[in-house]
Amino acid sequence: MSGTTQKRDPPNWHPFGDFPEAVAPQQRMSALQARFPNVRFMEQTPQLTALMTIIRDQGTGREEFVFYADRIIRLLIEDGLAQLPFEQKQVTTPTGSITNGVGFSHKLCGVSIVRAGESMEAGLRAVCRGIRIGKILIQRDEATALPQLYYDKLPEDIASRKVLLLDPMLATGGSALQAIEVLLKKGVLASNIIFLNLVCCPEGVEALASQYPNIKIVSASLDSHLNEKKYIIPGLGDFGDRYFGT
């Protein structure tokens, strides 16, 4: 109708209003971190931005996608490990000198949300030799966008460990929330869970951090919003399909 302004049909809800893409990424990050202190974003260096640009590009082939995604995953896991508690430790160097340092103070394990989360297992094993890794299979119903739990296999002593929960994408938060419920039922404390993901959006962070404020969330990138199909925008497509070539 003449004289009226047509409004873009937004997702059901968004913490930054109807046009979240107009909000600068750093502003979105700062706003979410102000509300949720346990949310952390990796430093947005030119190197990280360049790596993210490559895997976002629809023209990037599978071989290149895997190579550069693995580089980001390695950086992300190192950042996640830095969030763990440490204790004071003394060691003797080859010169016979005693020097003060620190060491990890808790046992650790990884848990991947199958299947995309399995892409992060090699990176975790590369920096944590011999680490135990459990699996939780949750699939999203494409019609309803709701998660369904199919399978879990976790270390028997997981309740006594810090847990790195692995899933490259945080969209609605449904899969992560269900995975967290599985961990809590196994006796894992919410404060012992660190959720690692490459790409997230404000809706997913809001859903997860509001319900479980004691869980740490570490992400490489914060995107604008979810579209009407609950896909992250601008996103990078289906991570699992692009990584595993299916």
Contacts in CASP RR format, 6 or more apart in sequence:
PFRMAT RR
TARGET T0000
AUTHOR 0000-0000-0000
METHOD contacts of the structure
MODEL  1
MSGTTQKRDPPNWHPFGDFPEAVAPQQRMSALQARFPNVRFMEQTPQLTA
LMTIIRDQGTGREEFVFYADRIIRLLIEDGLAQLPFEQKQVTTPTGSITN
GVGFSHKLCGVSIVRAGESMEAGLRAVCRGIRIGKILIQRDEATALPQLY
YDKLPEDIASRKVLLLDPMLATGGSALQAIEVLLKKGVLASNIIFLNLVC
CPEGVEALASQYPNIKIVSASLDSHLNEKKYIIPGLGDFGDRYFGT
7 18 0 8 1.000
8 18 0 8 1.000
8 19 0 8 1.000
9 228 0 8 1.000
10 17 0 8 1.000
10 18 0 8 1.000
10 19 0 8 1.000
10 225 0 8 1.000
11 203 0 8 1.000
11 225 0 8 1.000
11 226 0 8 1.000
11 227 0 8 1.000
11 228 0 8 1.000
11 230 0 8 1.000
13 203 0 8 1.000
14 20 0 8 1.000
14 202 0 8 1.000
14 203 0 8 1.000
14 225 0 8 1.000
14 226 0 8 1.000
15 31 0 8 1.000
15 32 0 8 1.000
15 202 0 8 1.000
15 203 0 8 1.000
15 206 0 8 1.000
16 23 0 8 1.000
16 28 0 8 1.000
16 31 0 8 1.000
16 202 0 8 1.000
16 225 0 8 1.000
20 28 0 8 1.000
20 202 0 8 1.000
20 224 0 8 1.000
20 225 0 8 1.000
21 224 0 8 1.000
21 225 0 8 1.000
21 233 0 8 1.000
23 224 0 8 1.000
25 44 0 8 1.000
25 222 0 8 1.000
26 44 0 8 1.000
28 202 0 8 1.000
28 222 0 8 1.000
28 224 0 8 1.000
29 41 0 8 1.000
29 222 0 8 1.000
32 39 0 8 1.000
32 202 0 8 1.000
32 205 0 8 1.000
32 206 0 8 1.000
32 209 0 8 1.000
32 222 0 8 1.000
33 39 0 8 1.000
33 40 0 8 1.000
33 41 0 8 1.000
35 209 0 8 1.000
36 205 0 8 1.000
36 209 0 8 1.000
36 210 0 8 1.000
36 213 0 8 1.000
36 217 0 8 1.000
38 209 0 8 1.000
38 213 0 8 1.000
38 214 0 8 1.000
38 215 0 8 1.000
38 216 0 8 1.000
38 217 0 8 1.000
39 205 0 8 1.000
39 209 0 8 1.000
39 216 0 8 1.000
39 217 0 8 1.000
39 219 0 8 1.000
40 79 0 8 1.000
40 83 0 8 1.000
40 216 0 8 1.000
40 217 0 8 1.000
40 218 0 8 1.000
40 219 0 8 1.000
41 218 0 8 1.000
41 219 0 8 1.000
41 220 0 8 1.000
41 221 0 8 1.000
41 222 0 8 1.000
42 48 0 8 1.000
42 75 0 8 1.000
42 76 0 8 1.000
42 79 0 8 1.000
42 218 0 8 1.000
42 219 0 8 1.000
42 220 0 8 1.000
42 221 0 8 1.000
48 72 0 8 1.000
48 75 0 8 1.000
48 220 0 8 1.000
51 68 0 8 1.000
51 71 0 8 1.000
51 72 0 8 1.000
52 72 0 8 1.000
52 198 0 8 1.000
52 220 0 8 1.000
52 221 0 8 1.000
54 60 0 8 1.000
54 64 0 8 1.000
54 65 0 8 1.000
54 68 0 8 1.000
55 65 0 8 1.000
55 68 0 8 1.000
55 69 0 8 1.000
55 72 0 8 1.000
55 236 0 8 1.000
55 242 0 8 1.000
56 234 0 8 1.000
56 235 0 8 1.000
56 236 0 8 1.000
60 68 0 8 1.000
62 242 0 8 1.000
62 243 0 8 1.000
62 245 0 8 1.000
65 242 0 8 1.000
65 243 0 8 1.000
66 243 0 8 1.000
69 119 0 8 1.000
69 168 0 8 1.000
69 198 0 8 1.000
69 239 0 8 1.000
69 243 0 8 1.000
70 122 0 8 1.000
70 123 0 8 1.000
72 198 0 8 1.000
72 220 0 8 1.000
73 119 0 8 1.000
73 120 0 8 1.000
73 123 0 8 1.000
73 168 0 8 1.000
73 198 0 8 1.000
74 123 0 8 1.000
74 126 0 8 1.000
74 127 0 8 1.000
75 220 0 8 1.000
76 120 0 8 1.000
76 196 0 8 1.000
76 197 0 8 1.000
76 198 0 8 1.000
76 218 0 8 1.000
76 219 0 8 1.000
76 220 0 8 1.000
77 120 0 8 1.000
77 123 0 8 1.000
77 124 0 8 1.000
77 127 0 8 1.000
77 164 0 8 1.000
77 196 0 8 1.000
78 127 0 8 1.000
79 218 0 8 1.000
80 164 0 8 1.000
80 194 0 8 1.000
80 196 0 8 1.000
80 216 0 8 1.000
80 218 0 8 1.000
81 127 0 8 1.000
81 128 0 8 1.000
81 164 0 8 1.000
83 194 0 8 1.000
83 216 0 8 1.000
83 218 0 8 1.000
84 104 0 8 1.000
84 105 0 8 1.000
84 106 0 8 1.000
84 108 0 8 1.000
84 162 0 8 1.000
84 194 0 8 1.000
85 104 0 8 1.000
85 105 0 8 1.000
85 106 0 8 1.000
85 162 0 8 1.000
86 102 0 8 1.000
86 103 0 8 1.000
86 104 0 8 1.000
86 105 0 8 1.000
87 102 0 8 1.000
87 103 0 8 1.000
87 104 0 8 1.000
87 105 0 8 1.000
88 100 0 8 1.000
88 101 0 8 1.000
88 102 0 8 1.000
89 100 0 8 1.000
89 101 0 8 1.000
89 102 0 8 1.000
89 103 0 8 1.000
90 98 0 8 1.000
90 99 0 8 1.000
90 100 0 8 1.000
90 101 0 8 1.000
91 98 0 8 1.000
91 99 0 8 1.000
91 101 0 8 1.000
92 98 0 8 1.000
92 99 0 8 1.000
93 99 0 8 1.000
106 161 0 8 1.000
106 162 0 8 1.000
106 192 0 8 1.000
107 157 0 8 1.000
107 160 0 8 1.000
107 161 0 8 1.000
107 162 0 8 1.000
108 128 0 8 1.000
108 131 0 8 1.000
108 161 0 8 1.000
108 162 0 8 1.000
108 163 0 8 1.000
108 164 0 8 1.000
109 131 0 8 1.000
109 132 0 8 1.000
109 133 0 8 1.000
109 134 0 8 1.000
109 155 0 8 1.000
109 158 0 8 1.000
109 161 0 8 1.000
109 162 0 8 1.000
109 163 0 8 1.000
109 164 0 8 1.000
110 124 0 8 1.000
110 131 0 8 1.000
110 132 0 8 1.000
110 133 0 8 1.000
110 134 0 8 1.000
110 163 0 8 1.000
110 164 0 8 1.000
110 165 0 8 1.000
110 166 0 8 1.000
111 133 0 8 1.000
111 134 0 8 1.000
111 135 0 8 1.000
111 136 0 8 1.000
111 154 0 8 1.000
111 158 0 8 1.000
111 163 0 8 1.000
111 164 0 8 1.000
111 165 0 8 1.000
111 166 0 8 1.000
111 179 0 8 1.000
111 183 0 8 1.000
112 118 0 8 1.000
112 120 0 8 1.000
112 121 0 8 1.000
112 133 0 8 1.000
112 134 0 8 1.000
112 135 0 8 1.000
112 136 0 8 1.000
112 166 0 8 1.000
112 167 0 8 1.000
113 136 0 8 1.000
113 137 0 8 1.000
113 138 0 8 1.000
113 165 0 8 1.000
113 166 0 8 1.000
113 167 0 8 1.000
113 175 0 8 1.000
113 176 0 8 1.000
113 179 0 8 1.000
114 135 0 8 1.000
114 136 0 8 1.000
114 137 0 8 1.000
114 138 0 8 1.000
114 151 0 8 1.000
115 137 0 8 1.000
115 240 0 8 1.000
115 244 0 8 1.000
116 167 0 8 1.000
116 168 0 8 1.000
116 169 0 8 1.000
116 239 0 8 1.000
116 240 0 8 1.000
116 243 0 8 1.000
117 166 0 8 1.000
117 167 0 8 1.000
117 168 0 8 1.000
118 135 0 8 1.000
119 168 0 8 1.000
119 239 0 8 1.000
119 240 0 8 1.000
119 243 0 8 1.000
119 244 0 8 1.000
120 166 0 8 1.000
120 167 0 8 1.000
120 168 0 8 1.000
120 196 0 8 1.000
121 133 0 8 1.000
121 166 0 8 1.000
124 131 0 8 1.000
124 133 0 8 1.000
124 164 0 8 1.000
124 166 0 8 1.000
125 131 0 8 1.000
125 133 0 8 1.000
132 155 0 8 1.000
134 152 0 8 1.000
134 153 0 8 1.000
134 154 0 8 1.000
134 155 0 8 1.000
135 151 0 8 1.000
135 152 0 8 1.000
135 153 0 8 1.000
135 154 0 8 1.000
136 149 0 8 1.000
136 151 0 8 1.000
136 152 0 8 1.000
136 154 0 8 1.000
136 179 0 8 1.000
136 182 0 8 1.000
137 149 0 8 1.000
137 150 0 8 1.000
137 151 0 8 1.000
137 152 0 8 1.000
138 147 0 8 1.000
138 148 0 8 1.000
138 149 0 8 1.000
138 150 0 8 1.000
138 175 0 8 1.000
138 178 0 8 1.000
138 179 0 8 1.000
139 147 0 8 1.000
139 148 0 8 1.000
139 150 0 8 1.000
140 146 0 8 1.000
140 147 0 8 1.000
140 148 0 8 1.000
140 174 0 8 1.000
140 175 0 8 1.000
141 147 0 8 1.000
141 148 0 8 1.000
145 172 0 8 1.000
145 229 0 8 1.000
145 230 0 8 1.000
146 174 0 8 1.000
147 174 0 8 1.000
147 175 0 8 1.000
147 177 0 8 1.000
147 178 0 8 1.000
149 178 0 8 1.000
149 182 0 8 1.000
152 182 0 8 1.000
154 182 0 8 1.000
154 183 0 8 1.000
154 186 0 8 1.000
155 161 0 8 1.000
158 183 0 8 1.000
158 186 0 8 1.000
158 187 0 8 1.000
158 188 0 8 1.000
159 186 0 8 1.000
159 187 0 8 1.000
159 188 0 8 1.000
159 189 0 8 1.000
161 188 0 8 1.000
161 192 0 8 1.000
162 192 0 8 1.000
162 193 0 8 1.000
162 194 0 8 1.000
163 183 0 8 1.000
163 188 0 8 1.000
163 192 0 8 1.000
163 193 0 8 1.000
163 194 0 8 1.000
164 194 0 8 1.000
164 196 0 8 1.000
165 176 0 8 1.000
165 179 0 8 1.000
165 180 0 8 1.000
165 183 0 8 1.000
165 193 0 8 1.000
165 194 0 8 1.000
165 195 0 8 1.000
165 196 0 8 1.000
166 196 0 8 1.000
167 175 0 8 1.000
167 176 0 8 1.000
167 179 0 8 1.000
167 195 0 8 1.000
167 196 0 8 1.000
167 197 0 8 1.000
168 197 0 8 1.000
168 198 0 8 1.000
168 199 0 8 1.000
168 239 0 8 1.000
168 240 0 8 1.000
168 243 0 8 1.000
169 197 0 8 1.000
169 198 0 8 1.000
169 199 0 8 1.000
169 200 0 8 1.000
169 232 0 8 1.000
169 239 0 8 1.000
170 176 0 8 1.000
170 195 0 8 1.000
170 197 0 8 1.000
170 199 0 8 1.000
170 200 0 8 1.000
170 201 0 8 1.000
170 204 0 8 1.000
170 205 0 8 1.000
170 208 0 8 1.000
170 217 0 8 1.000
170 219 0 8 1.000
171 200 0 8 1.000
171 201 0 8 1.000
171 203 0 8 1.000
171 204 0 8 1.000
171 226 0 8 1.000
171 230 0 8 1.000
171 231 0 8 1.000
171 232 0 8 1.000
172 203 0 8 1.000
172 204 0 8 1.000
172 207 0 8 1.000
172 226 0 8 1.000
172 230 0 8 1.000
173 203 0 8 1.000
173 204 0 8 1.000
173 207 0 8 1.000
173 208 0 8 1.000
174 207 0 8 1.000
176 195 0 8 1.000
176 208 0 8 1.000
177 207 0 8 1.000
177 208 0 8 1.000
177 211 0 8 1.000
177 212 0 8 1.000
180 190 0 8 1.000
180 193 0 8 1.000
180 195 0 8 1.000
180 208 0 8 1.000
180 212 0 8 1.000
180 215 0 8 1.000
183 193 0 8 1.000
184 190 0 8 1.000
189 214 0 8 1.000
190 212 0 8 1.000
190 214 0 8 1.000
190 215 0 8 1.000
191 214 0 8 1.000
191 215 0 8 1.000
193 212 0 8 1.000
193 215 0 8 1.000
193 216 0 8 1.000
194 215 0 8 1.000
194 216 0 8 1.000
194 217 0 8 1.000
194 218 0 8 1.000
195 208 0 8 1.000
195 215 0 8 1.000
195 216 0 8 1.000
195 217 0 8 1.000
195 218 0 8 1.000
196 218 0 8 1.000
196 219 0 8 1.000
197 217 0 8 1.000
197 218 0 8 1.000
197 219 0 8 1.000
197 220 0 8 1.000
198 219 0 8 1.000
198 220 0 8 1.000
198 221 0 8 1.000
198 239 0 8 1.000
199 219 0 8 1.000
199 220 0 8 1.000
199 221 0 8 1.000
199 223 0 8 1.000
199 232 0 8 1.000
199 235 0 8 1.000
199 236 0 8 1.000
199 239 0 8 1.000
200 217 0 8 1.000
200 219 0 8 1.000
200 221 0 8 1.000
200 222 0 8 1.000
200 223 0 8 1.000
200 232 0 8 1.000
201 222 0 8 1.000
201 223 0 8 1.000
201 224 0 8 1.000
201 225 0 8 1.000
201 226 0 8 1.000
201 232 0 8 1.000
201 233 0 8 1.000
202 222 0 8 1.000
202 225 0 8 1.000
203 225 0 8 1.000
203 226 0 8 1.000
204 226 0 8 1.000
205 217 0 8 1.000
205 219 0 8 1.000
205 222 0 8 1.000
208 215 0 8 1.000
208 217 0 8 1.000
209 215 0 8 1.000
209 217 0 8 1.000
223 232 0 8 1.000
223 233 0 8 1.000
223 234 0 8 1.000
223 235 0 8 1.000
224 233 0 8 1.000
224 234 0 8 1.000
225 232 0 8 1.000
225 233 0 8 1.000
226 232 0 8 1.000
226 233 0 8 1.000
227 233 0 8 1.000
231 237 0 8 1.000
236 242 0 8 1.000
240 246 0 8 1.000
END
